[in-house]
Amino acid sequence: MDDRKFEVRCNAMPNGHLQVKAQALSVGVGQLIRKDGTEEMWQSVLVICEDDEDGQLTTKVIVCHPDWEQNLQIACIRSGKPESGKPAPALEIDLKSAHV
């Protein structure tokens, strides 16, 4: 039985690519920034995929900024969960931002 719940595909040109399925995953996207006169890689976007407390599959998109005290979740995407015999929507998308 295949119990993998998420899939990530990444093309990191020109260095290669990755495609894998997993039970949970997190991806951080870094980019070069200049802060206080020095350059550094900054994780500007995080994508976290996992089961939530209700058993739904969730994907959270979080943006980060070096001047912020807290990161900002900009999206939460859930796989629908049936309620009382009703069919569930394929995806539920919440675009309300929240500090995390």
Secondary structure, 3 states (H helix, E strand, C coil): CCCCCEEEEEEECCCEEEEEEECCEEEEEEEEEEECCEEEEEEEEEEEEEECCCCCEEEEEEECCCCCCCCEEEEEEEECCCECCECCCCEEEECCCEEC
